[in-house]
């Protein structure tokens, strides 16, 4: 991935905020259930406020990273390994409706399945911002 410039970081932070809030809106998640950051990496978190049959004592979250894309996961303690229920394959940045479809599919799937890794190409911050602006200008 290309090195992040301060301008690229600024552009991505704004685009990521708009994009993640748009995904949260499609999922009917309030703004206080959303967080994101752009540092040496870019990540986002959406609290889904639901639980699965396989993990009835743990909340489900939707996470995004600039290297992995979107994944539906179980909330874990920091010392625990991540429990990924499903991952959106393909591009790192996808339409909010596609992300919502991933959530619906992963919540209705009863059997455990191996999530596939995102197949998108690593991008620089400005390119990621441009992709996000397509869905949440």
N, CA, C and O atoms as CSV, one atom per row, in Angstrom:
chain,resi,resn,atom,element,x,y,z
A,1,UNK,N,N,0.840,-1.161,0.000
A,1,UNK,CA,C,0.000,0.000,0.000
A,1,UNK,C,C,0.889,1.230,0.000
A,1,UNK,O,O,1.942,1.240,0.637
A,2,UNK,N,N,0.475,2.250,-0.702
A,2,UNK,CA,C,1.245,3.479,-0.744
A,2,UNK,C,C,1.242,4.147,0.622
A,2,UNK,O,O,0.278,4.039,1.379
A,3,UNK,N,N,2.321,4.831,0.922
A,3,UNK,CA,C,2.418,5.520,2.208
A,3,UNK,C,C,1.324,6.578,2.300
A,3,UNK,O,O,1.008,7.253,1.320
A,4,UNK,N,N,0.759,6.708,3.483
A,4,UNK,CA,C,-0.306,7.673,3.707
A,4,UNK,C,C,0.303,9.067,3.873
A,4,UNK,O,O,1.243,9.252,4.645
A,5,UNK,N,N,-0.227,10.021,3.159
A,5,UNK,CA,C,0.188,11.414,3.337
A,5,UNK,C,C,-0.810,12.076,4.268
A,5,UNK,O,O,-1.888,11.532,4.505
A,6,UNK,N,N,-0.469,13.242,4.800
A,6,UNK,CA,C,-1.417,13.916,5.684
A,6,UNK,C,C,-2.681,14.299,4.916
A,6,UNK,O,O,-3.778,14.241,5.471
A,7,UNK,N,N,-2.544,14.686,3.657
A,7,UNK,CA,C,-3.720,15.010,2.843
A,7,UNK,C,C,-4.556,13.749,2.602
A,7,UNK,O,O,-5.782,13.784,2.701
A,8,UNK,N,N,-3.887,12.645,2.288
A,8,UNK,CA,C,-4.601,11.389,2.072
A,8,UNK,C,C,-5.307,10.919,3.336
A,8,UNK,O,O,-6.426,10.412,3.269
A,9,UNK,N,N,-4.664,11.084,4.483
A,9,UNK,CA,C,-5.271,10.708,5.762
A,9,UNK,C,C,-6.506,11.553,6.026
A,9,UNK,O,O,-7.537,11.034,6.452
A,10,UNK,N,N,-6.407,12.849,5.775
A,10,UNK,CA,C,-7.543,13.760,5.948
A,10,UNK,C,C,-8.701,13.380,5.027
A,10,UNK,O,O,-9.851,13.312,5.461
A,11,UNK,N,N,-8.393,13.134,3.760
A,11,UNK,CA,C,-9.433,12.742,2.800
A,11,UNK,C,C,-10.102,11.434,3.217
A,11,UNK,O,O,-11.327,11.312,3.177
A,12,UNK,N,N,-9.289,10.463,3.614
A,12,UNK,CA,C,-9.851,9.166,4.003
A,12,UNK,C,C,-10.682,9.272,5.270
A,12,UNK,O,O,-11.729,8.631,5.363
A,13,UNK,N,N,-10.255,10.052,6.241
A,13,UNK,CA,C,-11.020,10.179,7.482
A,13,UNK,C,C,-12.427,10.701,7.208
A,13,UNK,O,O,-13.392,10.182,7.770
A,14,UNK,N,N,-12.561,11.704,6.366
A,14,UNK,CA,C,-13.875,12.241,6.021
A,14,UNK,C,C,-14.711,11.248,5.229
A,14,UNK,O,O,-15.894,11.057,5.510
A,15,UNK,N,N,-14.094,10.621,4.246
A,15,UNK,CA,C,-14.808,9.646,3.418
A,15,UNK,C,C,-15.228,8.428,4.237
A,15,UNK,O,O,-16.337,7.920,4.073
A,16,UNK,N,N,-14.342,7.959,5.118
A,16,UNK,CA,C,-14.659,6.803,5.956
A,16,UNK,C,C,-15.822,7.119,6.886
A,16,UNK,O,O,-16.707,6.284,7.076
A,17,UNK,N,N,-15.829,8.307,7.462
A,17,UNK,CA,C,-16.946,8.699,8.333
A,17,UNK,C,C,-18.265,8.654,7.571
A,17,UNK,O,O,-19.230,8.049,8.039
A,18,UNK,N,N,-18.316,9.286,6.409
A,18,UNK,CA,C,-19.559,9.310,5.623
A,18,UNK,C,C,-19.980,7.908,5.203
A,18,UNK,O,O,-21.157,7.555,5.285
A,19,UNK,N,N,-19.021,7.114,4.754
A,19,UNK,CA,C,-19.293,5.765,4.274
A,19,UNK,C,C,-19.798,4.856,5.397
A,19,UNK,O,O,-20.798,4.157,5.226
A,20,UNK,N,N,-19.122,4.862,6.529
A,20,UNK,CA,C,-19.515,3.994,7.637
A,20,UNK,C,C,-20.870,4.420,8.202
A,20,UNK,O,O,-21.684,3.574,8.574
A,21,UNK,N,N,-21.109,5.717,8.264
A,21,UNK,CA,C,-22.421,6.175,8.728
A,21,UNK,C,C,-23.524,5.780,7.754
A,21,UNK,O,O,-24.647,5.504,8.175
A,22,UNK,N,N,-23.223,5.750,6.460
A,22,UNK,CA,C,-24.207,5.301,5.465
A,22,UNK,C,C,-24.506,3.813,5.654
A,22,UNK,O,O,-25.666,3.405,5.590
A,23,UNK,N,N,-23.476,3.001,5.884
A,23,UNK,CA,C,-23.679,1.575,6.154
A,23,UNK,C,C,-24.525,1.414,7.411
A,23,UNK,O,O,-25.463,0.617,7.424
A,24,UNK,N,N,-24.207,2.155,8.460
A,24,UNK,CA,C,-24.969,2.083,9.712
A,24,UNK,C,C,-26.427,2.487,9.492
A,24,UNK,O,O,-27.334,1.883,10.065
A,25,UNK,N,N,-26.651,3.501,8.668
A,25,UNK,CA,C,-28.015,3.947,8.362
A,25,UNK,C,C,-28.806,2.833,7.684
A,25,UNK,O,O,-29.960,2.589,8.039
A,26,UNK,N,N,-28.199,2.159,6.717
A,26,UNK,CA,C,-28.874,1.053,6.020
A,26,UNK,C,C,-29.218,-0.071,7.006
A,26,UNK,O,O,-30.226,-0.758,6.842
A,27,UNK,N,N,-28.376,-0.251,8.025
A,27,UNK,CA,C,-28.590,-1.294,9.038
A,27,UNK,C,C,-29.429,-0.808,10.224
A,27,UNK,O,O,-29.669,-1.569,11.162
A,28,UNK,N,N,-29.874,0.447,10.192
A,28,UNK,CA,C,-30.635,1.050,11.293
A,28,UNK,C,C,-29.870,1.046,12.613
A,28,UNK,O,O,-30.448,0.827,13.678
A,29,UNK,N,N,-28.576,1.287,12.532
A,29,UNK,CA,C,-27.732,1.388,13.724
A,29,UNK,C,C,-27.513,2.874,13.998
A,29,UNK,O,O,-27.107,3.612,13.100
A,30,UNK,N,N,-27.778,3.327,15.241
A,30,UNK,CA,C,-27.565,4.749,15.549
A,30,UNK,C,C,-26.089,5.129,15.525
A,30,UNK,O,O,-25.208,4.279,15.653
A,31,UNK,N,N,-25.850,6.393,15.364
A,31,UNK,CA,C,-24.477,6.913,15.263
A,31,UNK,C,C,-23.619,6.524,16.464
A,31,UNK,O,O,-22.416,6.309,16.317
A,32,UNK,N,N,-24.222,6.431,17.652
A,32,UNK,CA,C,-23.422,6.093,18.829
A,32,UNK,C,C,-22.977,4.633,18.837
A,32,UNK,O,O,-22.213,4.232,19.715
A,33,UNK,N,N,-23.435,3.839,17.888
A,33,UNK,CA,C,-22.979,2.452,17.735
A,33,UNK,C,C,-21.884,2.307,16.695
A,33,UNK,O,O,-21.557,1.197,16.276
A,34,UNK,N,N,-21.315,3.440,16.277
A,34,UNK,CA,C,-20.334,3.459,15.190
A,34,UNK,C,C,-19.037,4.114,15.667
A,34,UNK,O,O,-19.065,5.125,16.370
A,35,UNK,N,N,-17.913,3.535,15.283
A,35,UNK,CA,C,-16.634,4.201,15.497
A,35,UNK,C,C,-15.715,3.883,14.321
A,35,UNK,O,O,-15.907,2.894,13.614
A,36,UNK,N,N,-14.725,4.733,14.129
A,36,UNK,CA,C,-13.771,4.536,13.035
A,36,UNK,C,C,-12.527,5.340,13.353
A,36,UNK,O,O,-12.561,6.278,14.150
A,37,UNK,N,N,-11.424,4.960,12.714
A,37,UNK,CA,C,-10.198,5.734,12.867
A,37,UNK,C,C,-9.282,5.522,11.674
A,37,UNK,O,O,-9.288,4.477,11.025
A,38,UNK,N,N,-8.506,6.543,11.418
A,38,UNK,CA,C,-7.471,6.477,10.392
A,38,UNK,C,C,-6.174,6.886,11.072
A,38,UNK,O,O,-6.004,8.036,11.476
A,39,UNK,N,N,-5.270,5.934,11.192
A,39,UNK,CA,C,-3.948,6.194,11.764
A,39,UNK,C,C,-2.944,5.617,10.771
A,39,UNK,O,O,-2.920,6.023,9.609
A,40,UNK,N,N,-2.132,4.690,11.209
A,40,UNK,CA,C,-1.269,3.989,10.256
A,40,UNK,C,C,-2.075,2.950,9.490
A,40,UNK,O,O,-1.597,2.398,8.499
A,41,UNK,N,N,-3.277,2.684,9.938
A,41,UNK,CA,C,-4.237,1.838,9.245
A,41,UNK,C,C,-5.590,2.526,9.315
A,41,UNK,O,O,-5.730,3.559,9.970
A,42,UNK,N,N,-6.581,1.963,8.648
A,42,UNK,CA,C,-7.931,2.522,8.690
A,42,UNK,C,C,-8.884,1.402,9.080
A,42,UNK,O,O,-8.871,0.324,8.485
A,43,UNK,N,N,-9.716,1.669,10.094
A,43,UNK,CA,C,-10.648,0.663,10.586
A,43,UNK,C,C,-11.976,1.309,10.941
A,43,UNK,O,O,-12.065,2.517,11.160
A,44,UNK,N,N,-13.006,0.474,10.993
A,44,UNK,CA,C,-14.329,0.934,11.409
A,44,UNK,C,C,-15.028,-0.187,12.165
A,44,UNK,O,O,-14.725,-1.366,11.979
A,45,UNK,N,N,-15.972,0.204,13.025
A,45,UNK,CA,C,-16.705,-0.726,13.871
A,45,UNK,C,C,-18.161,-0.282,13.925
A,45,UNK,O,O,-18.449,0.902,14.097
A,46,UNK,N,N,-19.073,-1.231,13.777
A,46,UNK,CA,C,-20.502,-0.967,13.932
A,46,UNK,C,C,-21.054,-2.029,14.883
A,46,UNK,O,O,-20.964,-3.226,14.609
A,47,UNK,N,N,-21.624,-1.580,15.999
A,47,UNK,CA,C,-22.249,-2.493,16.965
A,47,UNK,C,C,-23.627,-2.867,16.427
A,47,UNK,O,O,-24.477,-1.998,16.230
A,48,UNK,N,N,-23.847,-4.152,16.193
A,48,UNK,CA,C,-25.106,-4.582,15.582
A,48,UNK,C,C,-26.235,-4.791,16.591
A,48,UNK,O,O,-27.406,-4.818,16.212
A,49,UNK,N,N,-25.895,-4.938,17.861
A,49,UNK,CA,C,-26.944,-5.047,18.873
A,49,UNK,C,C,-27.764,-6.320,18.774
A,49,UNK,O,O,-28.948,-6.324,19.110
A,50,UNK,N,N,-27.150,-7.394,18.320
A,50,UNK,CA,C,-27.850,-8.670,18.218
A,50,UNK,C,C,-26.885,-9.786,18.593
A,50,UNK,O,O,-25.688,-9.558,18.770
A,51,UNK,N,N,-27.426,-10.998,18.712
A,51,UNK,CA,C,-26.614,-12.160,19.064
A,51,UNK,C,C,-26.974,-13.312,18.141
A,51,UNK,O,O,-28.033,-13.313,17.513
A,52,UNK,N,N,-26.089,-14.285,18.065
A,52,UNK,CA,C,-26.339,-15.453,17.222
A,52,UNK,C,C,-26.680,-16.659,18.082
A,52,UNK,O,O,-26.405,-16.679,19.282
A,53,UNK,N,N,-27.278,-17.656,17.460
A,53,UNK,CA,C,-27.619,-18.895,18.160
A,53,UNK,C,C,-26.343,-19.578,18.658
A,53,UNK,O,O,-26.320,-20.126,19.760
A,54,UNK,N,N,-25.302,-19.545,17.859
A,54,UNK,CA,C,-24.047,-20.218,18.221
A,54,UNK,C,C,-23.306,-19.522,19.366
A,54,UNK,O,O,-22.514,-20.154,20.065
A,55,UNK,N,N,-23.560,-18.224,19.561
A,55,UNK,CA,C,-22.890,-17.446,20.609
A,55,UNK,C,C,-23.930,-16.567,21.322
A,55,UNK,O,O,-23.868,-15.342,21.220
A,56,UNK,N,N,-24.874,-17.171,22.035
A,56,UNK,CA,C,-25.983,-16.398,22.616
A,56,UNK,C,C,-25.578,-15.416,23.711
A,56,UNK,O,O,-26.355,-14.525,24.051
A,57,UNK,N,N,-24.390,-15.562,24.262
A,57,UNK,CA,C,-23.939,-14.688,25.339
A,57,UNK,C,C,-23.031,-13.550,24.858
A,57,UNK,O,O,-22.475,-12.818,25.676
A,58,UNK,N,N,-22.879,-13.398,23.539
A,58,UNK,CA,C,-21.980,-12.370,23.002
A,58,UNK,C,C,-22.663,-11.562,21.901
A,58,UNK,O,O,-23.456,-12.079,21.114
A,59,UNK,N,N,-22.325,-10.282,21.880
A,59,UNK,CA,C,-22.863,-9.400,20.847
A,59,UNK,C,C,-22.147,-9.619,19.523
A,59,UNK,O,O,-21.035,-10.145,19.468
A,60,UNK,N,N,-22.818,-9.202,18.467
A,60,UNK,CA,C,-22.268,-9.303,17.116
A,60,UNK,C,C,-21.855,-7.903,16.654
A,60,UNK,O,O,-22.540,-6.918,16.927
A,61,UNK,N,N,-20.732,-7.838,15.955
A,61,UNK,CA,C,-20.247,-6.563,15.440
A,61,UNK,C,C,-19.919,-6.697,13.958
A,61,UNK,O,O,-19.681,-7.789,13.442
A,62,UNK,N,N,-19.917,-5.563,13.306
A,62,UNK,CA,C,-19.503,-5.471,11.914
A,62,UNK,C,C,-18.242,-4.638,11.913
A,62,UNK,O,O,-18.239,-3.524,12.435
A,63,UNK,N,N,-17.170,-5.155,11.338
A,63,UNK,CA,C,-15.903,-4.434,11.318
A,63,UNK,C,C,-15.400,-4.293,9.883
A,63,UNK,O,O,-15.675,-5.126,9.019
A,64,UNK,N,N,-14.665,-3.224,9.661
A,64,UNK,CA,C,-14.054,-2.970,8.351
A,64,UNK,C,C,-12.603,-2.582,8.569
A,64,UNK,O,O,-12.277,-1.872,9.521
A,65,UNK,N,N,-11.737,-3.048,7.688
A,65,UNK,CA,C,-10.350,-2.583,7.686
A,65,UNK,C,C,-9.901,-2.370,6.249
A,65,UNK,O,O,-10.438,-2.971,5.318
A,66,UNK,N,N,-8.921,-1.517,6.090
A,66,UNK,CA,C,-8.401,-1.192,4.764
A,66,UNK,C,C,-7.705,-2.374,4.116
A,66,UNK,O,O,-7.475,-2.360,2.907
A,67,UNK,N,N,-7.364,-3.395,4.887
A,67,UNK,CA,C,-6.697,-4.569,4.319
A,67,UNK,C,C,-7.617,-5.775,4.190
A,67,UNK,O,O,-7.378,-6.637,3.344
A,68,UNK,N,N,-8.663,-5.857,5.010
A,68,UNK,CA,C,-9.538,-7.035,5.023
A,68,UNK,C,C,-10.949,-6.767,4.501
A,68,UNK,O,O,-11.656,-7.714,4.157
A,69,UNK,N,N,-11.375,-5.517,4.432
A,69,UNK,CA,C,-12.746,-5.212,4.037
A,69,UNK,C,C,-13.707,-5.469,5.193
A,69,UNK,O,O,-13.331,-5.328,6.357
A,70,UNK,N,N,-14.944,-5.844,4.877
A,70,UNK,CA,C,-16.000,-6.022,5.868
A,70,UNK,C,C,-16.062,-7.445,6.394
A,70,UNK,O,O,-15.869,-8.408,5.651
A,71,UNK,N,N,-16.337,-7.565,7.709
A,71,UNK,CA,C,-16.530,-8.871,8.335
A,71,UNK,C,C,-17.555,-8.744,9.459
A,71,UNK,O,O,-17.582,-7.751,10.186
A,72,UNK,N,N,-18.389,-9.763,9.585
A,72,UNK,CA,C,-19.306,-9.877,10.713
A,72,UNK,C,C,-18.608,-10.783,11.712
A,72,UNK,O,O,-18.217,-11.904,11.384
A,73,UNK,N,N,-18.455,-10.286,12.939
A,73,UNK,CA,C,-17.689,-11.004,13.955
A,73,UNK,C,C,-18.414,-10.993,15.291
A,73,UNK,O,O,-19.350,-10.226,15.518
A,74,UNK,N,N,-17.952,-11.864,16.157
A,74,UNK,CA,C,-18.442,-11.913,17.530
A,74,UNK,C,C,-17.556,-11.011,18.378
A,74,UNK,O,O,-16.335,-11.015,18.222
A,75,UNK,N,N,-18.158,-10.243,19.267
A,75,UNK,CA,C,-17.386,-9.417,20.198
A,75,UNK,C,C,-16.556,-10.342,21.080
A,75,UNK,O,O,-17.091,-11.279,21.672
A,76,UNK,N,N,-15.269,-10.089,21.170
A,76,UNK,CA,C,-14.377,-10.905,21.996
A,76,UNK,C,C,-13.572,-9.999,22.913
A,76,UNK,O,O,-13.503,-8.788,22.704
A,77,UNK,N,N,-12.973,-10.590,23.919
A,77,UNK,CA,C,-12.036,-9.865,24.765
A,77,UNK,C,C,-10.753,-9.653,23.958
A,77,UNK,O,O,-10.459,-10.436,23.055
A,78,UNK,N,N,-9.993,-8.611,24.270
A,78,UNK,CA,C,-8.765,-8.351,23.518
A,78,UNK,C,C,-7.785,-9.523,23.475
A,78,UNK,O,O,-7.050,-9.671,22.499
A,79,UNK,N,N,-7.762,-10.349,24.503
A,79,UNK,CA,C,-6.823,-11.469,24.547
A,79,UNK,C,C,-7.304,-12.679,23.751
A,79,UNK,O,O,-6.529,-13.600,23.496
A,80,UNK,N,N,-8.573,-12.682,23.357
A,80,UNK,CA,C,-9.135,-13.808,22.609
A,80,UNK,C,C,-8.907,-13.655,21.111
A,80,UNK,O,O,-8.804,-12.534,20.613
A,81,UNK,N,N,-8.828,-14.769,20.387
A,81,UNK,CA,C,-8.764,-14.668,18.927
A,81,UNK,C,C,-10.111,-14.196,18.376
A,81,UNK,O,O,-11.161,-14.464,18.960
A,82,UNK,N,N,-10.065,-13.506,17.271
A,82,UNK,CA,C,-11.264,-12.996,16.621
A,82,UNK,C,C,-12.127,-14.150,16.119
A,82,UNK,O,O,-11.609,-15.115,15.557
A,83,UNK,N,N,-13.437,-14.055,16.320
A,83,UNK,CA,C,-14.385,-15.057,15.816
A,83,UNK,C,C,-15.142,-14.405,14.662
A,83,UNK,O,O,-16.043,-13.595,14.884
A,84,UNK,N,N,-14.776,-14.756,13.437
A,84,UNK,CA,C,-15.400,-14.183,12.246
A,84,UNK,C,C,-16.501,-15.118,11.767
A,84,UNK,O,O,-16.259,-16.300,11.520
A,85,UNK,N,N,-17.712,-14.583,11.637
A,85,UNK,CA,C,-18.845,-15.356,11.133
A,85,UNK,C,C,-18.897,-15.352,9.610
A,85,UNK,O,O,-19.189,-16.372,8.986
A,86,UNK,N,N,-18.614,-14.205,9.026
A,86,UNK,CA,C,-18.675,-14.077,7.566
A,86,UNK,C,C,-17.855,-12.874,7.142
A,86,UNK,O,O,-17.714,-11.903,7.887
A,87,UNK,N,N,-17.322,-12.951,5.948
A,87,UNK,CA,C,-16.519,-11.863,5.395
A,87,UNK,C,C,-17.024,-11.582,3.988
A,87,UNK,O,O,-17.340,-12.503,3.235
A,88,UNK,N,N,-17.097,-10.305,3.641
A,88,UNK,CA,C,-17.522,-9.903,2.307
A,88,UNK,C,C,-16.332,-10.004,1.368
A,88,UNK,O,O,-15.362,-9.259,1.507
A,89,UNK,N,N,-16.400,-10.914,0.422
A,89,UNK,CA,C,-15.284,-11.081,-0.510
A,89,UNK,C,C,-15.396,-10.064,-1.640
A,89,UNK,O,O,-16.453,-9.479,-1.875
A,90,UNK,N,N,-14.300,-9.876,-2.318
A,90,UNK,CA,C,-14.274,-8.920,-3.423
A,90,UNK,C,C,-13.614,-7.627,-3.007
A,90,UNK,O,O,-12.634,-7.632,-2.262
A,91,UNK,N,N,-14.147,-6.526,-3.484
A,91,UNK,CA,C,-13.558,-5.214,-3.231
A,91,UNK,C,C,-13.584,-4.860,-1.748
A,91,UNK,O,O,-14.489,-5.268,-1.019
A,92,UNK,N,N,-12.606,-4.115,-1.318
A,92,UNK,CA,C,-12.503,-3.649,0.070
A,92,UNK,C,C,-13.665,-2.715,0.408
A,92,UNK,O,O,-14.189,-2.763,1.521
A,93,UNK,N,N,-14.067,-1.882,-0.524
A,93,UNK,CA,C,-15.180,-0.941,-0.341
A,93,UNK,C,C,-16.327,-1.413,-1.230
A,93,UNK,O,O,-16.181,-1.516,-2.448
A,94,UNK,N,N,-17.476,-1.700,-0.602
A,94,UNK,CA,C,-18.644,-2.156,-1.357
A,94,UNK,C,C,-19.870,-1.356,-0.960
A,94,UNK,O,O,-19.865,-0.650,0.049
A,95,UNK,N,N,-20.918,-1.470,-1.760
A,95,UNK,CA,C,-22.154,-0.733,-1.515
A,95,UNK,C,C,-22.706,-1.061,-0.129
A,95,UNK,O,O,-22.661,-2.214,0.300
A,96,UNK,N,N,-23.225,-0.057,0.569
A,96,UNK,CA,C,-23.815,-0.303,1.881
A,96,UNK,C,C,-24.872,-1.407,1.865
A,96,UNK,O,O,-25.001,-2.152,2.837
A,97,UNK,N,N,-25.613,-1.516,0.791
A,97,UNK,CA,C,-26.632,-2.564,0.687
A,97,UNK,C,C,-26.002,-3.952,0.627
A,97,UNK,O,O,-26.570,-4.910,1.153
A,98,UNK,N,N,-24.844,-4.073,-0.004
A,98,UNK,CA,C,-24.128,-5.352,-0.047
A,98,UNK,C,C,-23.623,-5.723,1.345
A,98,UNK,O,O,-23.642,-6.892,1.729
A,99,UNK,N,N,-23.172,-4.722,2.096
A,99,UNK,CA,C,-22.713,-4.964,3.465
A,99,UNK,C,C,-23.893,-5.409,4.326
A,99,UNK,O,O,-23.757,-6.331,5.131
A,100,UNK,N,N,-25.035,-4.771,4.166
A,100,UNK,CA,C,-26.236,-5.160,4.915
A,100,UNK,C,C,-26.659,-6.582,4.552
A,100,UNK,O,O,-27.112,-7.332,5.416
A,101,UNK,N,N,-26.516,-6.951,3.292
A,101,UNK,CA,C,-26.823,-8.321,2.866
A,101,UNK,C,C,-25.922,-9.332,3.546
A,101,UNK,O,O,-26.369,-10.421,3.905
A,102,UNK,N,N,-24.651,-8.983,3.727
A,102,UNK,CA,C,-23.721,-9.851,4.434
A,102,UNK,C,C,-24.190,-10.068,5.870
A,102,UNK,O,O,-24.165,-11.192,6.371
A,103,UNK,N,N,-24.611,-9.005,6.525
A,103,UNK,CA,C,-25.090,-9.105,7.905
A,103,UNK,C,C,-26.313,-10.010,7.965
A,103,UNK,O,O,-26.376,-10.908,8.805
A,104,UNK,N,N,-27.282,-9.787,7.089
A,104,UNK,CA,C,-28.498,-10.605,7.069
A,104,UNK,C,C,-28.164,-12.065,6.832
A,104,UNK,O,O,-28.672,-12.942,7.530
A,105,UNK,N,N,-27.317,-12.327,5.857
A,105,UNK,CA,C,-26.931,-13.703,5.539
A,105,UNK,C,C,-26.213,-14.371,6.707
A,105,UNK,O,O,-26.491,-15.529,7.018
A,106,UNK,N,N,-25.306,-13.667,7.349
A,106,UNK,CA,C,-24.542,-14.275,8.436
A,106,UNK,C,C,-25.403,-14.502,9.673
A,106,UNK,O,O,-25.121,-15.409,10.456
A,107,UNK,N,N,-26.439,-13.705,9.863
A,107,UNK,CA,C,-27.307,-13.875,11.023
A,107,UNK,C,C,-28.339,-14.982,10.813
A,107,UNK,O,O,-28.863,-15.531,11.782
A,108,UNK,N,N,-28.629,-15.307,9.574
A,108,UNK,CA,C,-29.622,-16.349,9.306
A,108,UNK,C,C,-28.996,-17.699,9.004
A,108,UNK,O,O,-29.703,-18.703,8.918
A,109,UNK,N,N,-27.684,-17.739,8.842
A,109,UNK,CA,C,-26.986,-18.992,8.558
A,109,UNK,C,C,-26.773,-19.742,9.869
A,109,UNK,O,O,-26.132,-19.224,10.783
A,110,UNK,N,N,-27.304,-20.948,9.965
A,110,UNK,CA,C,-27.214,-21.714,11.206
A,110,UNK,C,C,-25.893,-22.442,11.367
A,110,UNK,O,O,-25.385,-22.552,12.482
A,111,UNK,N,N,-25.336,-22.933,10.295
A,111,UNK,CA,C,-24.099,-23.704,10.393
A,111,UNK,C,C,-22.876,-22.814,10.333
A,111,UNK,O,O,-22.892,-21.756,9.704
A,112,UNK,N,N,-21.826,-23.245,10.987
A,112,UNK,CA,C,-20.566,-22.501,10.920
A,112,UNK,C,C,-19.949,-22.715,9.554
A,112,UNK,O,O,-20.031,-23.810,8.997
A,113,UNK,N,N,-19.347,-21.701,9.022
A,113,UNK,CA,C,-18.679,-21.830,7.726
A,113,UNK,C,C,-17.406,-21.031,7.762
A,113,UNK,O,O,-17.270,-20.068,8.518
A,114,UNK,N,N,-16.491,-21.439,6.946
A,114,UNK,CA,C,-15.202,-20.757,6.876
A,114,UNK,C,C,-15.369,-19.493,6.045
A,114,UNK,O,O,-15.662,-19.582,4.853
A,115,UNK,N,N,-15.189,-18.314,6.646
A,115,UNK,CA,C,-15.295,-17.095,5.858
A,115,UNK,C,C,-14.118,-16.961,4.905
A,115,UNK,O,O,-12.978,-17.253,5.264
A,116,UNK,N,N,-14.401,-16.521,3.702
A,116,UNK,CA,C,-13.323,-16.320,2.737
A,116,UNK,C,C,-12.675,-14.966,2.986
A,116,UNK,O,O,-13.304,-14.041,3.502
A,117,UNK,N,N,-11.442,-14.871,2.619
A,117,UNK,CA,C,-10.717,-13.608,2.779
A,117,UNK,C,C,-11.136,-12.645,1.681
A,117,UNK,O,O,-11.517,-13.058,0.586
A,118,UNK,N,N,-11.062,-11.371,1.985
A,118,UNK,CA,C,-11.369,-10.349,0.988
A,118,UNK,C,C,-10.373,-10.473,-0.155
A,118,UNK,O,O,-9.187,-10.715,0.064
A,119,UNK,N,N,-10.868,-10.304,-1.373
A,119,UNK,CA,C,-10.001,-10.465,-2.522
A,119,UNK,C,C,-9.599,-9.158,-3.158
A,119,UNK,O,O,-8.972,-9.141,-4.217
A,120,UNK,N,N,-9.961,-8.045,-2.507
A,120,UNK,CA,C,-9.652,-6.751,-3.093
A,120,UNK,C,C,-8.170,-6.423,-3.051
A,120,UNK,O,O,-7.405,-7.007,-2.283
A,121,UNK,N,N,-7.795,-5.500,-3.873
A,121,UNK,CA,C,-6.400,-5.079,-3.961
A,121,UNK,C,C,-6.160,-3.971,-2.939
A,121,UNK,O,O,-7.033,-3.131,-2.720
A,122,UNK,N,N,-4.979,-3.964,-2.311
A,122,UNK,CA,C,-4.636,-2.917,-1.363
A,122,UNK,C,C,-4.572,-1.583,-2.083
A,122,UNK,O,O,-4.077,-1.492,-3.206
A,123,UNK,N,N,-5.083,-0.545,-1.422
A,123,UNK,CA,C,-5.149,0.772,-2.050
A,123,UNK,C,C,-4.539,1.829,-1.155
A,123,UNK,O,O,-4.447,1.653,0.060
A,124,UNK,N,N,-4.126,2.919,-1.759
A,124,UNK,CA,C,-3.682,4.079,-1.002
A,124,UNK,C,C,-4.876,4.805,-0.413
A,124,UNK,O,O,-6.013,4.565,-0.820
A,125,UNK,N,N,-4.627,5.696,0.548
A,125,UNK,CA,C,-5.714,6.388,1.249
A,125,UNK,C,C,-6.590,7.197,0.293
A,125,UNK,O,O,-7.815,7.158,0.408
A,126,UNK,N,N,-5.993,7.923,-0.638
A,126,UNK,CA,C,-6.784,8.744,-1.565
A,126,UNK,C,C,-7.679,7.876,-2.443
A,126,UNK,O,O,-8.823,8.242,-2.715
A,127,UNK,N,N,-7.169,6.730,-2.888
A,127,UNK,CA,C,-7.974,5.813,-3.705
A,127,UNK,C,C,-9.126,5.234,-2.895
A,127,UNK,O,O,-10.242,5.124,-3.403
A,128,UNK,N,N,-8.871,4.859,-1.635
A,128,UNK,CA,C,-9.945,4.354,-0.775
A,128,UNK,C,C,-11.019,5.426,-0.585
A,128,UNK,O,O,-12.213,5.138,-0.667
A,129,UNK,N,N,-10.590,6.650,-0.334
A,129,UNK,CA,C,-11.537,7.754,-0.150
A,129,UNK,C,C,-12.407,7.933,-1.391
A,129,UNK,O,O,-13.615,8.142,-1.284
A,130,UNK,N,N,-11.796,7.851,-2.554
A,130,UNK,CA,C,-12.539,7.994,-3.811
A,130,UNK,C,C,-13.588,6.891,-3.952
A,130,UNK,O,O,-14.716,7.163,-4.363
A,131,UNK,N,N,-13.230,5.657,-3.615
A,131,UNK,CA,C,-14.180,4.540,-3.679
A,131,UNK,C,C,-15.343,4.756,-2.710
A,131,UNK,O,O,-16.497,4.505,-3.057
A,132,UNK,N,N,-15.044,5.215,-1.509
A,132,UNK,CA,C,-16.086,5.451,-0.504
A,132,UNK,C,C,-17.010,6.573,-0.927
A,132,UNK,O,O,-18.213,6.519,-0.671
A,133,UNK,N,N,-16.458,7.591,-1.572
A,133,UNK,CA,C,-17.260,8.727,-2.018
A,133,UNK,C,C,-18.304,8.311,-3.059
A,133,UNK,O,O,-19.297,9.017,-3.236
A,134,UNK,N,N,-18.109,7.197,-3.742
A,134,UNK,CA,C,-19.121,6.702,-4.690
A,134,UNK,C,C,-20.418,6.332,-3.970
A,134,UNK,O,O,-21.510,6.487,-4.517
A,135,UNK,N,N,-20.281,5.843,-2.740
A,135,UNK,CA,C,-21.440,5.357,-1.993
A,135,UNK,C,C,-21.972,6.367,-0.983
A,135,UNK,O,O,-23.141,6.312,-0.603
A,136,UNK,N,N,-21.132,7.271,-0.558
A,136,UNK,CA,C,-21.548,8.268,0.451
A,136,UNK,C,C,-20.816,9.585,0.200
A,136,UNK,O,O,-19.872,9.931,0.911
A,137,UNK,N,N,-21.273,10.323,-0.839
A,137,UNK,CA,C,-20.581,11.581,-1.193
A,137,UNK,C,C,-20.677,12.643,-0.108
A,137,UNK,O,O,-20.145,13.741,-0.271
